[in-house]
Amino acid sequence: MVVPSPRRWLPALIAVGLLTATGCSPAPEPTVGLQRDGDGFAVLTPLCPGGEVLSVSVKATGGDLRGAEWEITPDPGGDRSTDRFPLFRTPPGWTAGVTEITALTAGQTYTAYPTTTLPKSSFVDFTLADLEKLEGDEVLTYREGGGATRVKAAKFRARALKSC
């Protein structure tokens, strides 16, 4: 009996093992975005039917403010079905838990990440310059492989709801 050389079958065996171990699932759909909101910006978190937002956070991830954060959470009995959160404003029925950031600063990098009841959620890294480029109904959202991209609001919402 002739046995093929390990050079031929070993790479395939390793690939199958890695795919099995990692689950080989597709990347999550972008479930958080930022959009213009009057004279500021808002975090968007489209929700599945019956879904809830448990917190919304923006953290400085670079620059002089690195580690500083803004976070809001719903009060007991507060409306958790809200899906639009103006930055640095606390909606009725919510409490600001951390307010180390009160405005966006040029040159800083930030990450926005809500905690929701979605089975998978994402985040978006951004700068003030990224947000200032947004036009009309554009949303800044996560781009697979890292970074952020601008998409139309309807497309963002449809893609986010694929996570339901």
N, C-alpha and C positions, 0 to 999 in steps of 0.2 A: 504494500500500500504506500502511495506517495503522499506525504504530508506537505502542504504548501508552507513556504518559508514564513516565519513570523513577520518579516518585513512587509508581507502582503496583507495579512489579516490583523495584525496588532493595531494599526491606526484605526481601522474600522471598529474593532472591539472597544477601543478607548472612546471613540466618538459615541457609540451606542451607550456606553456606561455613563458618560457625561450628560447626554440627553436625558437618560432615565433619572439620574441623580438630581438634575436641576429642574425637572418637570417640563422644560421646554415650552413654557407658556408665553403667549404674546405679551408685549409691554402693555401696561394699563393705559386706557384712554385718558386724555387730559381731563381732570375733573375740577380744576380750579383755574380761574383766569382773572385778569384785571381789565377794567374798562373805564373810560372817562365817565365822570359823574358830576355834572355841574361844573364847579370850579376845581374839583379834585378828582379822585379816582375811587373805584369800589372793587372789592374782592367779590367774584361771582362763584357760586357753588351750586350748579344745577343739581336738583335732588330727584331721586327715584320716587315714585308714588309712595307716600307714607314715610319718606326719608326724613332725617333730622340732621341739623348741624349742631354739633356738641361744643365746638370752639372755633375761633378764627384767630390765626396768629400771623404776624409779620416779624421776621427776625433779621437783624443786620448781620450779614455773613462776611463782610469785608469792610475795610476802611477803619476810620477812627471809632465808629460806633459798634464794631464787631461784638456780637453777643447781646446787644441791647434788643429789646422785644416790645411788641404791642400785642396784647391778647385780650379777647372778650369771650365771655361764656354766658349762656342763657341763665336767667334766674329760675328757681324752681317754679314751674308753671308758666315760664316764659315761652314765647313763640319760637320753636325750633325749626319751623318750616320756612323761615326767611331764607332766601338764597342770594341776597345782595347786601353787602356790608360796606358802606362808605368808610374809607380809611380814616382811622383816628377819631371816629365818632362812635358813640355807644348807642345802639338802637334801644327804644323802649323795651323793657323786659329783659335787658341784658346788663351785665356788669363788666367793667374794665378791670381785669385782674392785674395786668402788667401794663404800665404806660411809660416805659423808658424811651419810647420813640413817639413823638407827637407830630412829626412832619418828615417828608422825604428830603434827603440832602443830596445834592449833586456829588458824584464821585463815590458814593456808597453803593454797595451791592446788598440786595435783600432777598429773602425767600418768603413767599406767602404760602401758607399751608393750613387748610381747615381740617378739623376732625369731624367726620360725618359718619352716618350709618351705611354709606356705600360700601360694597364688598371690597373695592379697591379704590384708593384715592391717590392723587398726585400732588405735586407742588409746582410752583413756578418761581424761578430765579429772575430777578429784574433789577434795573436801575431806574432812576428818575428819567434819564434820557430815553430809555426804552418806552416808558409810559407817555412821554411828551410826543413821541412819533405816532401814537394812536390817532386814527381818524374815524369820524362818524361812528359806525357800529362795529368797529374792530375790537377784538379782545386779544390781549397778550396772554399766551398760555404755554404750557410745557411742550417742548419739542423732543421727540424720541431721540435719544443719544445725548441729551443735555441741552441746556440753553432754553431760549424762548422763541416763539414765533407769533406773528400776528395773523389772525383769521377772522372772518366775519362772525358776528355773534350767533347767527342761526346755525352755522356749521359747528361752532364750538359747543353749543347746547346739544345738538344732535349727537356729536361724538361723545360728550360727557355722559349722556343718557344711555349709551351702549353698555355702560358698566352696570346697569340695572339687572 
